Amino acid sequence: MKLDREERQRLMRQLGQGMLAVLKVEIFFKAVSLCIVAPVLDWIFRKMVLGNQLVFNADMFWKLLSPGKVVLFLLLFLTAGLWCYFEINTLFHVVFWCREGRRFGVADALTGALPGMKGVKHLSAVPAALYFVLLLPLVHAGYVSSLVPRIEIPNFILGEMQRTGIGMIGSMAIKAGYLALFAALIFVPAAMALGQMNFWDASKKNFGWYRMMARKDKLRIWAAFAGWLMIDGEIMMDMNHKLMQNQDFNVAFVKYFVRSAAYRESVGQWLLFNCVQCVGVVLIFWLLLSVLGKDEKLCVPEPVFVDTEPLKQAVHNVVGKDSVLRTSGRQFWMKRKHKRLWVCALAVLIFCLVSGYFQSAPLVHLPWVIGHRGCGYEAENSVKAVEKAGEYGADYAEIDVQLSKDGIPVVVHDDNLWRLAGEFFRVGDLTAAELGELTVKSNGQEDHIPTLEEMIKAVKEFSGNMGLLIELKPVGGNNRELAEKVIGLVEEHGFGEQALFMSLDYECVSLIQNARPEWWVGYCIFGSAGKIDNDIWDYDIDFLAVEENRVSNNFMEQARRQWLPVYIWTVDDREDMYTYLQMGAVGLITDYPDEAREAVEQYKETNNEYYVYDGSGYPKE
């Protein structure tokens, strides 16, 4: 149906009013989420759920299983779900009222949307929280949440899966599965917000709407959400899939903004991205209400208008022209005899505070290029891959070490040999000789599995100054045996000053650190319960190797203050490499050491950082 000119103008005015109203509401929710809700929930989680436990990598799943902690975690999760739903519920009401031509303020919208919260007083609040905190941020299309804006499956999971054809199919199936679930329950938020229903009743209503709806309208709605996903994907691709994290907004915001061009760019991208989201929310919610209104009269309570005059008067009484605070300040200043001295003292105090605020600790050592499993140009963890990494300018080549059946350290990543060799054997089921006879395939190349001794001998022959970053991968509780065997081989070949050591298993890290404190030993982290910048500084380690998805400006700043070097894996995008260097990373673990070498050299030419140690090797006496 075509609209005449007057109707089109009215529609455009209503859409404009809706976008402005949604923008105001989103500013409120983002401010409250970043400054109050997220910090409070995080504090309760860290203090009452985590305590002082080590909760990294595998520990983050097993050390939280006491009944009390599970109950408290569930309560926090339900609180997060409640806040996420409140935001979406409010946005639905805002768009509905704008379609009706209502005028209201942010406070009116918040109070007017409260009746839509009735549905959470039900046992279905648990699946509702899963829906709003996990499924919607995982899809991140149409329904926005300031507390949990988006969830991405970490690259260390999908990246490993996608190295094989079956894994690629599996990752596509996972994505298709949650997208299909999202499409099946696409009207649930509308039913809960507009119908004041609980999650179960809203799900039934959702399928009822599907049955009544014409195929054309279904396709329009699916096309709208698919369009959102496409636009979102294009924007994220332009931003290299790096969006500001909530924890990047903290008291050091101004310092990050002034010091880092990458941070300023990220802030600008974040603002633009959220403005685009506000426009998208209005358009999609408008479409949903239009389609649903065809078969059923939608009705929500009128906005509740809030008298904000008492609040304005209270603010005026505190900071207004004739307020007690300003009057007391004027009286205090008039009684001072030496006003110039007071001004100078105040200026000195401000200078000290500002200079301390903007000051950053020096970095521990010059940035290193570390080839991931050697490099991505040859079969992973092969002698050729390590040699190629050296040719492309790597300072170190990272390799993975396990024990064979006969207790010999061998260089291979997977515990199971199916991906690399097409064999359903575990590394620990075969001897080193049997493993060496297998043909492994990766990165489009073929090779064999070397022993650690073969790798060390090869590196000593061809590497020049390049060393090895040896990652210990214990299996079945052989931590001590693996650590002792690696230490023995490294010492036997006089390779200690040319090697770095790390592991996902903190016991292995401690064993090497205690046995050889003069070596450079670090902890490798792929995940954590809570933010990884808590308690990690007390660990007996020389560096941290952190998966990309765990990195934030806040974490990097804290690591810098603790003089703890951070190496980031696996960084394969050139712009990401330069960004991480600006954030304070001093190690890039990458499949493409040639790209990383160029990024490091460019960074050193254009940035004047101070490094405590600028010699070769690692800075440990």
KANOR-V97431 format. One record per backbone hydrogen bond with DSSP energy under -0.5 kcal/mol. NH is the residue of the N-H (numbers start at 1). CO is the residue of the C=O. If there is no record, write none. Layout:
# KANOR-V97431
((NH	CO) (NH	CO))
This chain:
# KANOR-V97431
((8	4) (9	5) (10	6) (11	7) (12	8) (13	9) (14	10) (15	11) (16	12) (17	13) (18	14) (19	15) (20	16) (21	17) (22	18) (23	19) (24	20) (25	21) (26	22) (27	23) (28	24) (29	25) (30	26) (31	27) (32	28) (33	29) (34	30) (35	31) (36	32) (37	32) (38	33) (40	36) (41	37) (42	38) (43	39) (44	40) (45	41) (46	42) (47	43) (48	44) (49	44) (49	45) (50	45) (51	46) (53	50) (55	53) (57	527) (59	56) (60	57) (61	58) (62	58) (63	59) (65	62) (70	66) (71	67) (72	68) (73	69) (74	70) (75	71) (76	72) (77	73) (78	74) (79	75) (80	76) (81	77) (82	78) (83	79) (84	80) (85	81) (86	82) (87	83) (88	84) (89	85) (90	86) (91	87) (92	88) (93	89) (94	90) (95	91) (96	92) (97	93) (98	94) (99	95) (100	96) (101	98) (102	97) (109	105) (110	106) (111	107) (112	108) (113	109) (114	111) (116	113) (117	114) (118	115) (120	117) (121	118) (122	120) (125	122) (126	123) (128	124) (129	125) (130	126) (131	127) (132	128) (133	129) (134	130) (135	130) (136	131) (138	134) (139	135) (140	136) (143	141) (144	142) (151	137) (157	154) (158	154) (159	155) (161	157) (162	158) (163	160) (164	161) (168	164) (169	165) (170	166) (171	167) (172	168) (173	169) (174	170) (175	171) (176	172) (177	173) (178	174) (179	175) (180	176) (181	177) (182	178) (183	179) (184	180) (185	181) (186	183) (188	185) (191	187) (192	188) (193	189) (194	190) (195	190) (195	191) (196	192) (197	191) (202	198) (203	199) (204	200) (205	201) (206	202) (207	203) (208	204) (209	205) (210	206) (211	207) (212	208) (213	209) (218	214) (219	215) (220	216) (221	217) (222	218) (223	219) (224	220) (225	221) (226	222) (227	223) (228	224) (229	225) (230	226) (231	227) (232	228) (233	229) (234	230) (235	231) (236	232) (237	233) (238	234) (239	235) (240	237) (241	236) (242	239) (243	241) (248	245) (249	246) (250	248) (253	250) (256	252) (257	253) (258	254) (259	255) (260	256) (261	259) (264	260) (265	261) (266	262) (267	263) (268	264) (269	265) (270	266) (271	267) (272	268) (273	269) (274	270) (275	271) (276	272) (277	273) (278	274) (279	275) (280	276) (281	277) (282	278) (283	279) (284	280) (285	281) (286	282) (287	283) (288	284) (289	285) (290	286) (291	287) (292	288) (293	289) (294	291) (295	291) (295	292) (296	292) (298	296) (304	108) (305	303) (308	306) (312	308) (313	309) (314	310) (315	311) (316	312) (317	313) (318	314) (319	315) (320	316) (323	320) (324	317) (327	323) (328	324) (329	325) (330	326) (331	327) (332	328) (333	329) (334	330) (335	331) (336	333) (339	337) (342	338) (343	339) (344	340) (345	341) (346	342) (347	343) (348	344) (349	345) (350	346) (351	347) (352	348) (353	349) (354	350) (355	351) (356	352) (357	353) (358	354) (359	355) (363	610) (366	613) (368	586) (370	368) (370	588) (371	369) (371	396) (372	590) (373	371) (374	371) (374	398) (375	373) (376	591) (378	375) (381	373) (382	379) (386	382) (387	383) (388	384) (389	385) (390	386) (391	387) (392	388) (393	390) (394	389) (395	369) (396	369) (397	467) (398	371) (399	469) (401	471) (402	410) (404	408) (405	427) (405	430) (407	404) (410	402) (411	450) (412	400) (412	410) (417	425) (421	417) (422	417) (422	418) (423	417) (425	423) (427	415) (429	426) (430	427) (435	431) (436	432) (437	433) (438	434) (438	435) (440	438) (440	447) (441	420) (442	445) (445	442) (447	440) (449	435) (450	448) (452	409) (455	451) (456	452) (457	453) (458	454) (459	455) (460	456) (461	457) (462	458) (463	459) (465	463) (466	463) (467	395) (468	498) (469	397) (470	468) (470	500) (471	399) (471	469) (472	470) (472	502) (473	401) (478	475) (482	478) (483	479) (484	480) (485	481) (486	482) (487	483) (488	484) (489	485) (490	486) (491	487) (492	488) (493	489) (494	491) (495	490) (498	495) (499	496) (500	468) (501	520) (502	470) (503	522) (504	472) (506	504) (509	505) (510	506) (511	507) (512	508) (513	509) (514	510) (515	511) (516	512) (519	516) (520	499) (521	519) (522	501) (523	543) (524	503) (525	545) (529	55) (530	528) (534	531) (538	535) (539	536) (541	539) (542	521) (543	521) (544	565) (545	523) (546	544) (546	567) (547	525) (548	569) (550	547) (551	548) (556	552) (557	553) (558	554) (559	555) (560	556) (561	557) (562	558) (563	560) (564	559) (565	542) (565	563) (567	544) (568	587) (569	546) (570	589) (571	568) (571	589) (572	570) (577	573) (578	574) (579	575) (580	576) (581	577) (582	578) (583	579) (584	580) (584	581) (585	580) (586	566) (587	566) (588	368) (589	568) (589	587) (590	370) (590	588) (595	592) (596	592) (597	593) (598	594) (599	595) (600	596) (601	597) (602	598) (603	599) (604	600) (605	601) (606	602) (607	603) (609	607) (611	609) (612	363) (613	364) (620	618) (621	619))
